[in-house]
């Protein structure tokens, strides 16, 4: 599955922001200005998207996770759906400050959430008083809302994919600080500097977000398949020896 300008055009990936709100650093990715709006050069998008997909595949082949982030309304459902389809962690609600830079503390909260789940399964929860159950349920709801989608992320991710780094400033800065490879949809109002794999694209349209995520998760899938085949090959060699 390789990107082509025609499919991206149909999805409206080329529509940038109003020209007066542009970031001059996006100049190399802008094709023209039309009706007061910038139009993204899709030939550049295809090149950048292909490069990003190749690198994502490599990271996943190494057995590392990719964290998908999109908290804006247009992105939430899409990010959750595609992350789930390839069993990758995601953030679709508020980004918790320190999610990456204070990962050890975040993992403690995840363990707390998991222990509540165990209590509910083994019957310990039912033995508590009504008041205690109410307090624990409130805590669990809060923890699950913020951490449920990253509960199986036991280590820092091998890469992070951002929809609108302009909005996800904290996630971006934490990733830069920890030198985690950053993949991102960059619209014409975004500063692409500091992003390792920028993908020039409309980050406000659900159709545009959807098609970019299709390519991103396809690359992740391919990486997972390569990793699986590699494991099976090693297992087969060990069994023969």
VONUNU-268633 format. One record per residue (C-alpha): residue number from 1; chain; x, y, z. Coordinates in steps of 0.05 Angstrom, whole numbers, plus 5000, padded with zeros to 4 digits. Layout:
# VONUNU-268633
<atom k="NUM" c="A" u="X" v="Y" w="Z"/>
...
//
This chain:
# VONUNU-268633
<atom k="1" c="A" u="5000" v="5000" w="5000"/>
<atom k="2" c="A" u="5036" v="5061" w="4975"/>
<atom k="3" c="A" u="5010" v="5132" w="4980"/>
<atom k="4" c="A" u="4992" v="5170" w="4916"/>
<atom k="5" c="A" u="4972" v="5242" w="4906"/>
<atom k="6" c="A" u="4904" v="5225" w="4877"/>
<atom k="7" c="A" u="4880" v="5188" w="4940"/>
<atom k="8" c="A" u="4908" v="5243" w="4985"/>
<atom k="9" c="A" u="4874" v="5296" w="4942"/>
<atom k="10" c="A" u="4806" v="5261" w="4949"/>
<atom k="11" c="A" u="4814" v="5260" w="5025"/>
<atom k="12" c="A" u="4830" v="5334" w="5027"/>
<atom k="13" c="A" u="4900" v="5324" w="5054"/>
<atom k="14" c="A" u="4923" v="5385" w="5013"/>
<atom k="15" c="A" u="4880" v="5437" w="5049"/>
<atom k="16" c="A" u="4924" v="5480" w="5094"/>
<atom k="17" c="A" u="4905" v="5535" w="5143"/>
<atom k="18" c="A" u="4886" v="5606" w="5128"/>
<atom k="19" c="A" u="4949" v="5638" w="5099"/>
<atom k="20" c="A" u="4956" v="5693" w="5152"/>
<atom k="21" c="A" u="4963" v="5639" w="5206"/>
<atom k="22" c="A" u="5018" v="5601" w="5170"/>
<atom k="23" c="A" u="5086" v="5583" w="5198"/>
<atom k="24" c="A" u="5141" v="5606" w="5149"/>
<atom k="25" c="A" u="5181" v="5543" w="5166"/>
<atom k="26" c="A" u="5128" v="5504" w="5127"/>
<atom k="27" c="A" u="5146" v="5542" w="5063"/>
<atom k="28" c="A" u="5181" v="5482" w="5030"/>
<atom k="29" c="A" u="5117" v="5441" w="5035"/>
<atom k="30" c="A" u="5068" v="5493" w="5008"/>
<atom k="31" c="A" u="5048" v="5489" w="4935"/>
<atom k="32" c="A" u="5007" v="5553" w="4928"/>
<atom k="33" c="A" u="4959" v="5602" w="4961"/>
<atom k="34" c="A" u="4886" v="5599" w="4939"/>
<atom k="35" c="A" u="4826" v="5638" w="4966"/>
<atom k="36" c="A" u="4866" v="5661" w="5026"/>
<atom k="37" c="A" u="4887" v="5589" w="5045"/>
<atom k="38" c="A" u="4952" v="5552" w="5034"/>
<atom k="39" c="A" u="4952" v="5489" w="4992"/>
<atom k="40" c="A" u="5000" v="5434" w="5013"/>
<atom k="41" c="A" u="5046" v="5403" w="4960"/>
<atom k="42" c="A" u="5022" v="5331" w="4959"/>
<atom k="43" c="A" u="5083" v="5307" w="4921"/>
<atom k="44" c="A" u="5123" v="5325" w="4983"/>
<atom k="45" c="A" u="5071" v="5291" w="5028"/>
<atom k="46" c="A" u="5078" v="5226" w="4989"/>
<atom k="47" c="A" u="5154" v="5226" w="4997"/>
<atom k="48" c="A" u="5151" v="5244" w="5071"/>
<atom k="49" c="A" u="5095" v="5194" w="5086"/>
<atom k="50" c="A" u="5133" v="5138" w="5051"/>
<atom k="51" c="A" u="5196" v="5154" w="5091"/>
<atom k="52" c="A" u="5158" v="5155" w="5156"/>
<atom k="53" c="A" u="5125" v="5088" w="5141"/>
<atom k="54" c="A" u="5191" v="5055" w="5125"/>
<atom k="55" c="A" u="5221" v="5079" w="5191"/>
<atom k="56" c="A" u="5159" v="5059" w="5232"/>
<atom k="57" c="A" u="5164" v="4989" w="5202"/>
<atom k="58" c="A" u="5237" v="4984" w="5224"/>
<atom k="59" c="A" u="5221" v="5007" w="5296"/>
<atom k="60" c="A" u="5164" v="4957" w="5303"/>
<atom k="61" c="A" u="5207" v="4901" w="5274"/>
<atom k="62" c="A" u="5254" v="4913" w="5333"/>
<atom k="63" c="A" u="5196" v="4896" w="5380"/>
<atom k="64" c="A" u="5183" v="4968" w="5402"/>
<atom k="65" c="A" u="5116" v="5003" w="5411"/>
<atom k="66" c="A" u="5091" v="5064" w="5374"/>
<atom k="67" c="A" u="5050" v="5113" w="5416"/>
<atom k="68" c="A" u="4994" v="5146" w="5375"/>
<atom k="69" c="A" u="4970" v="5213" w="5401"/>
<atom k="70" c="A" u="4910" v="5254" w="5379"/>
<atom k="71" c="A" u="4868" v="5291" w="5431"/>
<atom k="72" c="A" u="4830" v="5339" w="5384"/>
<atom k="73" c="A" u="4757" v="5322" w="5370"/>
<atom k="74" c="A" u="4769" v="5303" w="5297"/>
<atom k="75" c="A" u="4825" v="5255" w="5316"/>
<atom k="76" c="A" u="4801" v="5219" w="5379"/>
<atom k="77" c="A" u="4759" v="5163" w="5350"/>
<atom k="78" c="A" u="4805" v="5152" w="5291"/>
<atom k="79" c="A" u="4867" v="5146" w="5334"/>
<atom k="80" c="A" u="4833" v="5099" w="5383"/>
<atom k="81" c="A" u="4806" v="5055" w="5327"/>
<atom k="82" c="A" u="4872" v="5049" w="5288"/>
<atom k="83" c="A" u="4915" v="5041" w="5351"/>
<atom k="84" c="A" u="4870" v="4984" w="5374"/>
<atom k="85" c="A" u="4873" v="4951" w="5305"/>
<atom k="86" c="A" u="4949" v="4943" w="5311"/>
<atom k="87" c="A" u="4951" v="4934" w="5387"/>
<atom k="88" c="A" u="4990" v="4998" w="5399"/>
<atom k="89" c="A" u="4982" v="5047" w="5458"/>
<atom k="90" c="A" u="4948" v="5113" w="5446"/>
<atom k="91" c="A" u="4928" v="5178" w="5480"/>
<atom k="92" c="A" u="4861" v="5208" w="5459"/>
<atom k="93" c="A" u="4843" v="5245" w="5523"/>
<atom k="94" c="A" u="4884" v="5298" w="5558"/>
<atom k="95" c="A" u="4960" v="5287" w="5555"/>
<atom k="96" c="A" u="4985" v="5276" w="5625"/>
<atom k="97" c="A" u="5047" v="5319" w="5638"/>
<atom k="98" c="A" u="5105" v="5273" w="5652"/>
<atom k="99" c="A" u="5074" v="5214" w="5615"/>
<atom k="100" c="A" u="5142" v="5202" w="5583"/>
<atom k="101" c="A" u="5191" v="5242" w="5625"/>
<atom k="102" c="A" u="5163" v="5215" w="5690"/>
<atom k="103" c="A" u="5145" v="5146" w="5662"/>
<atom k="104" c="A" u="5162" v="5108" w="5727"/>
<atom k="105" c="A" u="5109" v="5147" w="5766"/>
<atom k="106" c="A" u="5058" v="5137" w="5710"/>
<atom k="107" c="A" u="5072" v="5062" w="5711"/>
<atom k="108" c="A" u="5056" v="5062" w="5786"/>
<atom k="109" c="A" u="4987" v="5092" w="5770"/>
<atom k="110" c="A" u="4977" v="5039" w="5716"/>
<atom k="111" c="A" u="4994" v="4984" w="5767"/>
<atom k="112" c="A" u="4943" v="5015" w="5815"/>
<atom k="113" c="A" u="4890" v="5012" w="5760"/>
<atom k="114" c="A" u="4909" v="4940" w="5744"/>
<atom k="115" c="A" u="4905" v="4920" w="5818"/>
<atom k="116" c="A" u="4834" v="4948" w="5822"/>
<atom k="117" c="A" u="4815" v="4906" w="5761"/>
<atom k="118" c="A" u="4843" v="4844" w="5796"/>
<atom k="119" c="A" u="4802" v="4861" w="5859"/>
<atom k="120" c="A" u="4739" v="4864" w="5816"/>
<atom k="121" c="A" u="4755" v="4797" w="5784"/>
<atom k="122" c="A" u="4775" v="4758" w="5847"/>
<atom k="123" c="A" u="4717" v="4782" w="5890"/>
<atom k="124" c="A" u="4758" v="4825" w="5938"/>
<atom k="125" c="A" u="4722" v="4887" w="5914"/>
<atom k="126" c="A" u="4653" v="4859" w="5932"/>
<atom k="127" c="A" u="4675" v="4848" w="6004"/>
<atom k="128" c="A" u="4688" v="4922" w="6014"/>
<atom k="129" c="A" u="4638" v="4971" w="6044"/>
<atom k="130" c="A" u="4593" v="5011" w="5998"/>
<atom k="131" c="A" u="4632" v="5075" w="6012"/>
<atom k="132" c="A" u="4699" v="5042" w="5997"/>
<atom k="133" c="A" u="4672" v="5013" w="5932"/>
<atom k="134" c="A" u="4647" v="5081" w="5911"/>
<atom k="135" c="A" u="4715" v="5114" w="5925"/>
<atom k="136" c="A" u="4753" v="5060" w="5889"/>
<atom k="137" c="A" u="4706" v="5062" w="5829"/>
<atom k="138" c="A" u="4716" v="5137" w="5824"/>
<atom k="139" c="A" u="4792" v="5128" w="5825"/>
<atom k="140" c="A" u="4788" v="5072" w="5774"/>
<atom k="141" c="A" u="4745" v="5113" w="5726"/>
<atom k="142" c="A" u="4795" v="5170" w="5730"/>
<atom k="143" c="A" u="4855" v="5125" w="5720"/>
<atom k="144" c="A" u="4824" v="5086" w="5663"/>
<atom k="145" c="A" u="4803" v="5149" w="5626"/>
<atom k="146" c="A" u="4874" v="5175" w="5627"/>
<atom k="147" c="A" u="4915" v="5111" w="5626"/>
<atom k="148" c="A" u="4871" v="5054" w="5600"/>
<atom k="149" c="A" u="4897" v="5059" w="5529"/>
<atom k="150" c="A" u="4971" v="5056" w="5551"/>
<atom k="151" c="A" u="4963" v="5003" w="5605"/>
<atom k="152" c="A" u="5004" v="4952" w="5566"/>
<atom k="153" c="A" u="5060" v="5001" w="5549"/>
<atom k="154" c="A" u="5112" v="4973" w="5598"/>
<atom k="155" c="A" u="5170" v="5013" w="5568"/>
<atom k="156" c="A" u="5180" v="5080" w="5535"/>
<atom k="157" c="A" u="5156" v="5076" w="5463"/>
<atom k="158" c="A" u="5204" v="5067" w="5405"/>
<atom k="159" c="A" u="5169" v="5123" w="5369"/>
<atom k="160" c="A" u="5111" v="5172" w="5376"/>
<atom k="161" c="A" u="5060" v="5193" w="5324"/>
<atom k="162" c="A" u="5026" v="5260" w="5334"/>
<atom k="163" c="A" u="4965" v="5289" w="5301"/>
<atom k="164" c="A" u="4975" v="5364" w="5306"/>
<atom k="165" c="A" u="5040" v="5375" w="5344"/>
<atom k="166" c="A" u="5018" v="5448" w="5350"/>
<atom k="167" c="A" u="4964" v="5424" w="5398"/>
<atom k="168" c="A" u="5005" v="5367" w="5429"/>
<atom k="169" c="A" u="5061" v="5413" w="5451"/>
<atom k="170" c="A" u="5075" v="5377" w="5517"/>
<atom k="171" c="A" u="5079" v="5309" w="5483"/>
<atom k="172" c="A" u="5125" v="5338" w="5431"/>
<atom k="173" c="A" u="5172" v="5371" w="5482"/>
<atom k="174" c="A" u="5176" v="5307" w="5525"/>
<atom k="175" c="A" u="5192" v="5265" w="5463"/>
<atom k="176" c="A" u="5246" v="5314" w="5442"/>
<atom k="177" c="A" u="5276" v="5314" w="5512"/>
<atom k="178" c="A" u="5280" v="5238" w="5513"/>
<atom k="179" c="A" u="5302" v="5233" w="5440"/>
<atom k="180" c="A" u="5243" v="5190" w="5421"/>
<atom k="181" c="A" u="5234" v="5190" w="5344"/>
<atom k="182" c="A" u="5175" v="5236" w="5327"/>
<atom k="183" c="A" u="5127" v="5224" w="5270"/>
<atom k="184" c="A" u="5074" v="5277" w="5259"/>
<atom k="185" c="A" u="5021" v="5306" w="5213"/>
<atom k="186" c="A" u="5044" v="5377" w="5203"/>
<atom k="187" c="A" u="4995" v="5429" w="5178"/>
<atom k="188" c="A" u="5015" v="5498" w="5150"/>
<atom k="189" c="A" u="5010" v="5530" w="5219"/>
<atom k="190" c="A" u="5061" v="5482" w="5249"/>
<atom k="191" c="A" u="5135" v="5487" w="5262"/>
<atom k="192" c="A" u="5164" v="5424" w="5232"/>
<atom k="193" c="A" u="5232" v="5434" w="5265"/>
<atom k="194" c="A" u="5246" v="5383" w="5319"/>
<atom k="195" c="A" u="5200" v="5332" w="5285"/>
<atom k="196" c="A" u="5242" v="5274" w="5257"/>
<atom k="197" c="A" u="5190" v="5251" w="5207"/>
<atom k="198" c="A" u="5142" v="5308" w="5188"/>
<atom k="199" c="A" u="5083" v="5290" w="5143"/>
<atom k="200" c="A" u="5055" v="5354" w="5111"/>
<atom k="201" c="A" u="4980" v="5346" w="5115"/>
<atom k="202" c="A" u="4913" v="5374" w="5136"/>
<atom k="203" c="A" u="4906" v="5357" w="5210"/>
<atom k="204" c="A" u="4836" v="5386" w="5219"/>
<atom k="205" c="A" u="4796" v="5341" w="5173"/>
<atom k="206" c="A" u="4775" v="5272" w="5197"/>
<atom k="207" c="A" u="4781" v="5245" w="5126"/>
<atom k="208" c="A" u="4853" v="5270" w="5121"/>
<atom k="209" c="A" u="4870" v="5242" w="5190"/>
<atom k="210" c="A" u="4838" v="5176" w="5171"/>
<atom k="211" c="A" u="4877" v="5165" w="5107"/>
<atom k="212" c="A" u="4944" v="5183" w="5139"/>
<atom k="213" c="A" u="4929" v="5135" w="5197"/>
<atom k="214" c="A" u="4913" v="5080" w="5146"/>
<atom k="215" c="A" u="4983" v="5085" w="5118"/>
<atom k="216" c="A" u="5016" v="5091" w="5186"/>
<atom k="217" c="A" u="4981" v="5031" w="5216"/>
<atom k="218" c="A" u="4993" v="4990" w="5152"/>
<atom k="219" c="A" u="5067" v="5002" w="5162"/>
<atom k="220" c="A" u="5062" v="4982" w="5235"/>
<atom k="221" c="A" u="5024" v="4918" w="5214"/>
<atom k="222" c="A" u="5079" v="4901" w="5165"/>
<atom k="223" c="A" u="5131" v="4910" w="5220"/>
<atom k="224" c="A" u="5092" v="4865" w="5267"/>
<atom k="225" c="A" u="5087" v="4812" w="5213"/>
<atom k="226" c="A" u="5162" v="4814" w="5200"/>
<atom k="227" c="A" u="5175" v="4808" w="5274"/>
<atom k="228" c="A" u="5128" v="4749" w="5280"/>
<atom k="229" c="A" u="5160" v="4714" w="5220"/>
<atom k="230" c="A" u="5228" v="4726" w="5250"/>
<atom k="231" c="A" u="5207" v="4694" w="5317"/>
<atom k="232" c="A" u="5177" v="4634" w="5282"/>
<atom k="233" c="A" u="5240" v="4625" w="5240"/>
<atom k="234" c="A" u="5284" v="4626" w="5302"/>
<atom k="235" c="A" u="5237" v="4577" w="5338"/>
<atom k="236" c="A" u="5240" v="4530" w="5278"/>
<atom k="237" c="A" u="5317" v="4533" w="5276"/>
<atom k="238" c="A" u="5321" v="4519" w="5352"/>
<atom k="239" c="A" u="5273" v="4460" w="5346"/>
<atom k="240" c="A" u="5314" v="4429" w="5289"/>
<atom k="241" c="A" u="5379" v="4437" w="5328"/>
//
